[in-house]
Amino acid sequence: MQKFDVVIVGGGVVGCAIARELSRYKIKVILVEKENELGCGTSKANTGLIHSGVNVKRDSIKGRLNLEANPLFDKLTSQLNIPFSRNGSLVVAHNRDDRQVLLHSLQEARENGVKGVRWVDRDELLQQEPAINPDTYGAIFAPTGGIICPFEFTLALGQNARENGVVFSLENRARKLLIENGRVAGLETDKGTIKASFVVNAAGIFADQLNAEENNEGIKIKARRGQYLVYDREYPVKIKHTLFPRPTEISKGIIVTPTIHGNLMIGPNAEQVEGKNALETTEEGIEEVLKGAKKLVPGIDNRGIIRMFSGLRAVADSDFVIKPAEKTKGLVLAVGIQSPGLTATPKIGEVVGELLQEIGLKLSAKSDFQPERPSGIKTGEMDYEKRDNLVEKDRDYGQIICRCEGITRGEIRDAILSPLGAVTIDGIKRRTRAASGRCQSGFCGPRLIELLREFAGISPLKATLRGGESRILKFRSKELLLEAGEDIADL
């Protein structure tokens, strides 16, 4: 039977941030994730914004952690070797009422210490963003707002934690907390029992299903769906900053933003849905997203869209729930982490570490903790001379597999063979951007399936888009012909 000090349930960005934080200490930690890749829940369907701290309340947990975490991203992303840009954000006033509300928000942001935040009038706004609605009344400008790739961030946190000793158990569903005399004794999973003195519940929208009948102070997680549209990088409407409307009580609104990789993205809307698997995109939802985006940038239309997707956010309350459970000793909750959860993750990891220490976990810092994650090879960022030298040493870096994004066989091979390597088409996509371009894997898809076979030993008939039942191929074509009674020799 496996024995650990801490079990983390959930392999999204929150769970991985907690894992990396705990990997600093001389303790045994395991992370359990039901999917075959990290970041397959809310973390994969995320806007990728690092919020400045405008329109947050310092007296809330999420507001305080947002403000404290934002300045950490320059150093953190450098350590993890992932792209990050402080492109700045603009919260736009559509009318006089918006302007009055946002001027109050501006004063609050200044009192909260948001650096460089100021009001820009219509003329300056149009100069900064020529495509923006000319009927606006100005905007709050926050230069510390940023953009990041949520897939790369989640994976980088997980890989760095693994390199520092955290064990990852994927495709392993947490079934039940083991409790003895009111205290955590471990976790029952699909792959057996894990003995542990402490458990951290960071299971996202499914967090309330872990011992739901006896656990977690009666917290209930509701799923809120947000739908998004992503545009081709050649789409003519160009935006530099992240554009927000005046926020509502439940949402920061439908935004228009560049992604870290140069696409235009719009969304999300906010829909309360029944169940926790309602990941469909709908005609009504897409129309709502387009309508909201056009209020900010009238030139946006439905041409140039290369991807539609939706994600579910875990809503427990109006605030994050990060605390020790009262009924079950040794259990820490990190649940209900909705926006600005991605921004807050570095501080969430620290807070959970402090809470574990408060309830009895002894933490002694490692002398050999390695905060840096080695950078992978990205041929598109090299000059011709460096690329030629690389190809001379390894010809796989000279063979283009994904034409839209210019991703090579060598980069995809590395993504599959790396720690916590890709085992699905989406896994390759999130690590390399192969299949992210205009054709959406129309050209490279069959080649990605073959590379999964070659480097991960996954049969083409078992290759999946995103795990589970998302198999891409069901039969060999010859088998279908034989089954139909065709004479293959005559074909």
C-alpha positions in Angstrom: 0.0 0.0 0.0 1.3 3.4 -1.0 2.1 5.9 1.9 2.4 9.6 1.4 2.3 12.7 3.6 -0.2 14.6 1.3 -2.6 13.6 -1.5 -3.8 16.3 -3.9 -7.0 15.5 -5.7 -7.2 17.3 -9.0 -4.7 18.0 -11.8 -5.9 21.4 -13.0 -3.9 24.6 -12.6 -4.8 24.8 -8.9 -3.8 21.3 -8.0 -0.5 21.7 -10.0 0.3 25.0 -8.3 -0.2 23.4 -4.9 1.9 20.4 -6.0 4.8 22.7 -7.0 4.6 24.7 -3.8 4.7 21.5 -1.7 7.6 20.1 -3.7 9.8 22.7 -2.0 9.6 20.6 1.2 10.9 17.3 2.5 7.6 15.5 2.3 6.1 12.8 0.1 3.3 14.2 -2.1 1.1 12.5 -4.7 -1.4 14.2 -7.1 -4.3 12.1 -8.3 -6.1 13.0 -11.6 -8.9 11.1 -13.2 -8.0 12.2 -16.8 -5.0 11.0 -18.8 -3.6 14.5 -19.1 -3.2 17.4 -16.8 -5.5 20.5 -17.1 -8.4 18.7 -18.8 -11.1 20.5 -16.9 -11.6 24.2 -16.3 -7.9 24.9 -16.9 -8.1 23.9 -20.6 -11.0 26.2 -21.3 -9.7 29.4 -19.8 -9.3 32.9 -21.2 -5.6 32.9 -20.1 -5.7 36.3 -18.5 -3.6 37.5 -15.6 -5.9 40.1 -14.0 -4.5 43.4 -12.9 -6.7 43.6 -9.8 -9.2 46.2 -11.1 -12.7 45.4 -10.0 -11.7 43.1 -7.2 -12.5 43.5 -3.4 -9.4 43.3 -1.2 -11.6 42.0 1.7 -12.4 38.9 -0.4 -10.1 35.9 -0.6 -10.0 36.0 -4.4 -9.5 39.8 -4.5 -6.6 39.6 -2.0 -4.9 36.7 -3.8 -5.4 38.3 -7.2 -3.6 41.5 -6.0 -0.8 39.5 -4.3 -0.2 37.1 -7.1 -0.2 39.4 -10.1 3.4 40.7 -9.5 4.7 37.2 -9.2 4.2 36.2 -12.9 7.3 37.8 -14.4 9.6 35.8 -12.3 7.4 32.6 -12.2 7.0 32.4 -16.0 10.7 33.0 -16.5 11.5 30.1 -14.1 9.0 27.9 -15.9 10.1 29.0 -19.4 6.7 29.8 -20.7 5.5 32.8 -22.7 3.9 35.7 -20.8 3.1 39.3 -21.8 1.8 42.3 -19.8 -0.2 43.6 -22.7 -2.3 45.7 -20.4 -6.1 45.7 -20.0 -8.8 48.3 -20.7 -12.2 48.3 -18.9 -14.4 50.2 -21.3 -17.3 52.5 -20.5 -20.1 52.3 -23.1 -22.1 55.2 -21.6 -22.2 57.9 -18.9 -23.4 55.4 -16.2 -20.6 53.0 -17.0 -18.1 55.9 -16.7 -19.3 56.9 -13.3 -19.2 53.3 -12.0 -15.7 52.7 -13.5 -14.3 56.0 -12.1 -15.3 54.5 -8.7 -13.6 51.3 -9.6 -10.5 53.3 -10.6 -10.3 54.8 -7.1 -10.7 51.4 -5.5 -7.9 50.0 -7.7 -5.6 52.8 -6.7 -6.4 52.2 -3.0 -5.7 48.5 -3.6 -2.2 49.3 -4.9 -2.7 48.4 -8.6 0.3 49.9 -10.2 0.0 52.4 -13.1 -3.8 52.3 -13.3 -5.3 55.4 -14.8 -8.3 56.7 -16.8 -7.9 57.2 -20.6 -10.4 59.4 -22.4 -12.0 58.5 -25.8 -9.3 60.2 -27.9 -6.4 58.3 -26.3 -8.4 55.1 -26.3 -9.0 55.3 -30.0 -5.4 56.1 -30.6 -4.4 53.0 -28.6 -7.0 50.7 -30.1 -8.3 52.0 -33.5 -10.7 49.1 -33.9 -12.6 49.9 -30.6 -16.2 51.3 -30.6 -15.8 55.0 -31.3 -18.9 55.7 -29.1 -17.1 54.7 -25.9 -16.7 57.1 -23.0 -13.1 56.2 -22.1 -11.7 53.3 -20.1 -9.6 52.2 -17.1 -6.2 51.3 -18.3 -4.2 48.8 -16.2 -0.7 48.1 -17.5 -0.2 45.2 -15.2 -2.9 43.1 -16.9 -1.4 40.2 -18.9 -1.9 37.1 -21.0 -0.6 33.6 -20.7 -1.3 30.2 -22.2 -3.3 28.3 -19.5 -2.4 24.9 -20.9 1.4 25.6 -20.9 1.1 27.1 -17.4 -0.7 24.1 -15.9 1.7 21.6 -17.6 4.8 23.6 -16.6 3.7 23.7 -12.9 3.1 20.0 -13.0 6.3 19.1 -14.7 8.4 21.3 -12.3 6.6 19.6 -9.4 7.4 16.2 -10.8 11.0 17.1 -11.3 11.1 18.1 -7.6 9.7 14.7 -6.4 5.9 14.9 -6.6 4.3 11.7 -7.8 1.6 12.0 -10.5 -1.1 9.3 -10.8 -3.1 10.0 -13.9 -6.2 8.1 -15.2 -6.9 7.4 -11.5 -10.2 8.6 -10.1 -10.5 9.5 -6.4 -13.3 7.4 -5.0 -13.6 8.1 -1.3 -11.7 9.7 1.5 -10.6 7.2 4.2 -11.5 8.6 7.6 -10.6 7.1 10.9 -11.8 8.7 14.2 -12.7 11.9 12.4 -9.3 12.3 10.7 -8.0 11.7 7.2 -6.3 8.3 6.8 -5.9 8.3 3.0 -7.8 8.1 -0.2 -9.5 5.2 -2.1 -8.9 5.4 -5.8 -9.5 3.3 -9.0 -5.9 2.1 -8.7 -5.9 1.2 -5.0 -5.7 2.8 -1.6 -3.3 5.6 -0.9 -2.4 6.1 2.8 -1.8 9.7 3.8 -2.2 12.0 6.8 -3.4 15.0 4.7 -5.6 15.4 1.7 -6.1 18.6 -0.4 -9.3 18.7 -2.4 -8.7 20.7 -5.6 -11.0 18.7 -7.8 -12.7 21.7 -9.6 -16.3 21.2 -10.5 -16.3 17.7 -9.0 -14.9 18.7 -5.7 -18.2 18.3 -3.9 -18.5 14.7 -5.0 -15.6 13.5 -2.7 -17.4 12.0 0.3 -20.4 14.3 -0.5 -22.5 12.7 2.2 -20.2 13.5 5.1 -17.6 16.0 4.0 -16.8 19.6 3.2 -19.2 21.6 5.3 -22.1 21.0 2.9 -20.4 22.9 0.0 -22.1 22.5 -3.3 -20.4 23.2 -6.6 -22.5 24.5 -9.4 -21.2 24.6 -13.0 -21.3 27.8 -15.0 -20.6 27.5 -18.7 -18.7 30.0 -20.8 -18.4 29.8 -24.6 -15.5 31.1 -26.6 -14.5 31.9 -30.2 -10.9 31.8 -31.5 -9.9 33.5 -34.8 -7.3 32.8 -37.3 -4.1 34.8 -36.8 -4.5 36.4 -40.2 -7.9 37.8 -39.2 -7.8 41.5 -40.1 -9.3 42.9 -36.8 -6.3 43.6 -34.5 -6.3 44.3 -30.8 -3.3 44.9 -28.5 -4.9 45.1 -25.1 -7.4 42.9 -23.3 -10.8 44.7 -23.6 -13.4 44.3 -20.8 -16.9 45.8 -20.6 -18.2 47.0 -17.3 -18.4 43.9 -15.2 -21.7 42.4 -13.9 -22.3 40.8 -10.5 -21.5 37.3 -11.8 -19.0 37.9 -14.6 -16.3 40.2 -15.9 -18.3 40.1 -19.1 -17.6 39.1 -22.7 -14.1 40.3 -23.5 -12.0 40.7 -26.6 -8.3 39.8 -26.2 -5.3 38.7 -28.1 -3.9 35.4 -27.0 -0.3 34.9 -26.1 0.2 33.2 -29.5 -1.3 36.0 -31.5 -4.9 34.9 -32.2 -7.9 37.0 -31.4 -10.3 35.4 -28.8 -13.7 36.5 -27.6 -15.9 35.3 -24.8 -17.0 34.0 -22.4 -20.6 34.3 -21.7 -22.0 33.0 -18.4 -24.7 30.3 -18.4 -25.8 28.3 -15.4 -26.1 24.7 -16.5 -27.5 21.5 -15.1 -25.0 18.7 -14.6 -21.2 18.9 -15.0 -20.7 17.6 -18.5 -22.5 20.3 -20.5 -19.6 21.3 -22.7 -21.6 21.9 -25.8 -21.3 25.1 -27.8 -24.7 26.4 -28.8 -26.1 28.7 -31.5 -27.6 31.0 -28.8 -24.3 31.1 -26.8 -22.2 31.9 -29.9 -24.6 34.7 -30.9 -24.4 36.1 -27.4 -20.6 36.1 -27.4 -20.5 37.8 -30.9 -23.0 40.4 -29.8 -21.1 41.2 -26.6 -17.8 41.4 -28.5 -19.2 43.7 -31.2 -20.2 46.2 -28.4 -16.5 46.6 -27.8 -15.2 46.1 -31.3 -17.9 46.6 -34.0 -15.7 45.2 -36.8 -15.7 41.7 -35.3 -17.8 39.2 -37.3 -18.1 35.4 -37.8 -15.5 35.2 -40.5 -12.1 33.9 -39.6 -13.3 31.7 -36.7 -11.2 28.6 -36.5 -12.4 27.2 -33.1 -15.4 27.3 -30.9 -15.3 25.8 -27.4 -16.8 26.0 -24.0 -15.6 25.5 -20.4 -17.2 25.0 -17.0 -16.3 27.1 -14.0 -16.7 25.8 -10.5 -19.0 28.1 -8.5 -19.3 27.4 -4.8 -20.0 30.9 -3.5 -19.2 34.4 -4.4 -15.7 33.8 -3.1 -13.0 31.1 -3.2 -13.3 28.4 -0.5 -9.7 27.8 0.8 -9.7 26.5 4.3 -9.3 23.4 6.5 -12.4 21.2 6.7 -14.0 21.4 10.2 -15.5 17.9 10.3 -12.6 16.0 8.9 -9.2 16.7 10.4 -6.3 16.7 7.9 -8.4 17.8 4.9 -7.9 21.2 3.2 -10.4 22.6 0.7 -9.3 24.6 -2.4 -12.6 24.7 -4.2 -14.9 27.1 -6.0 -11.9 28.6 -7.7 -13.5 30.7 -10.5 -12.2 33.9 -12.1 -9.6 35.2 -11.2 -8.4 31.8 -10.2 -5.7 31.4 -12.9 -4.1 34.7 -11.7 -4.4 33.6 -8.0 -2.8 30.2 -8.4 0.7 31.0 -7.2 -0.7 32.4 -3.9 -3.3 29.6 -3.6 -0.3 27.2 -3.5 1.3 29.2 -0.7 -1.9 29.5 1.3 -2.6 25.8 1.1 0.9 25.1 2.3 0.4 27.4 5.2 -2.9 25.8 6.1 -1.4 22.3 6.0 1.3 23.5 8.4 -1.3 25.1 10.7 -3.2 21.8 11.0 -0.1 19.7 11.8 2.0 19.0 8.7 5.7 19.6 9.4 7.4 21.4 6.5 11.2 21.6 6.2 12.6 23.2 3.1 14.7 21.2 0.7 18.1 22.5 -0.1 18.0 21.1 -3.6 14.6 22.5 -4.8 14.9 23.4 -8.4 12.5 26.2 -9.4 13.6 26.3 -13.0 12.0 24.2 -15.7 14.2 23.6 -18.8 12.9 25.2 -21.9 12.0 22.9 -24.8 13.1 23.5 -28.4 10.9 25.8 -30.4 12.2 26.0 -33.9 9.9 28.9 -34.9 11.7 31.1 -32.4 15.2 30.4 -33.8 17.1 32.3 -36.5 18.0 30.4 -39.6 21.6 29.7 -38.6 20.6 28.2 -35.2 17.9 26.1 -36.9 20.3 24.9 -39.6 22.8 23.8 -36.9 20.1 22.0 -35.0 18.8 20.2 -38.1 22.4 19.0 -38.9 22.4 17.3 -35.5 18.8 16.0 -35.5 16.9 15.9 -38.8 13.6 15.5 -37.0 13.7 19.3 -36.3 13.7 19.9 -40.1 10.6 17.9 -40.9 7.4 20.1 -40.6 4.4 18.1 -39.4 2.0 21.0 -38.7 2.1 23.4 -41.6 -0.2 26.0 -40.1 2.0 26.6 -37.0 5.4 25.3 -38.4 5.8 22.6 -35.8 8.3 19.9 -36.4 8.5 16.2 -35.9 11.3 16.8 -33.3 9.1 19.1 -31.2 6.2 16.7 -31.2 8.5 13.8 -30.4 9.9 15.8 -27.4 6.3 16.6 -26.2 5.4 12.9 -26.2 8.6 11.8 -24.5 8.9 14.6 -22.0 8.0 14.2 -18.3 4.2 13.9 -18.1 4.3 13.6 -21.9 1.4 13.9 -24.3 -0.8 10.8 -24.8 -3.6 12.4 -26.9 -4.0 14.7 -29.9 -5.1 17.6 -27.6 -2.1 16.8 -25.4 0.3 17.4 -28.3 -1.7 20.5 -29.3 -1.4 22.0 -25.8 2.3 21.4 -25.6 3.4 22.4 -29.1 0.4 24.2 -30.9 0.4 21.5 -33.6 -3.3 21.3 -34.8 -4.0 24.8 -33.5 -3.9 26.6 -36.8 -6.3 27.4 -39.6 -6.9 23.8 -40.7 -7.4 22.5 -37.2 -5.5 19.3 -37.8 -6.9 18.6 -41.2 -3.3 18.2 -42.5 -1.3 17.1 -39.5 -4.0 14.9 -37.7 -3.0 11.6 -39.3 0.7 12.3 -38.7 0.1 13.1 -35.1 -1.7 9.7 -34.7 1.3 8.0 -36.2 3.7 9.8 -33.9 1.7 8.7 -30.9 2.1 5.2 -32.1 5.8 5.6 -32.7 6.8 7.3 -29.5 4.1 6.4 -27.0 3.2 3.0 -28.3 -0.5 3.9 -28.7 -2.2 2.0 -31.4 -3.9 4.2 -34.0 -7.2 2.4 -33.2 -6.8 3.5 -29.5 -5.6 7.1 -30.2 -8.0 9.7 -28.8 -8.6 13.4 -29.2 -8.8 14.1 -25.5 -9.0 10.7 -23.7 -12.0 8.7 -22.7 -14.4 7.8 -25.5 -13.0 10.3 -28.0 -11.4 7.7 -30.2 -10.5 9.0 -33.7 -10.4 5.7 -35.6 -12.7 2.8 -35.1 -11.7 0.3 -37.7 -8.9 -0.5 -40.2 -10.3 0.2 -43.7 -9.5 -3.3 -44.9 -11.5 -4.8 -42.0 -14.5 -2.7 -43.1 -14.2 -3.9 -46.7 -13.9 -7.5 -45.6 -16.9 -7.2 -43.4 -18.8 -5.8 -46.3 -17.8 -8.8 -48.4 -15.5 -6.8 -50.8 -12.7 -8.6 -52.6 -9.7 -6.5 -51.7 -7.6 -8.0 -54.5 -10.0 -6.5 -57.1 -9.7 -2.9 -55.6 
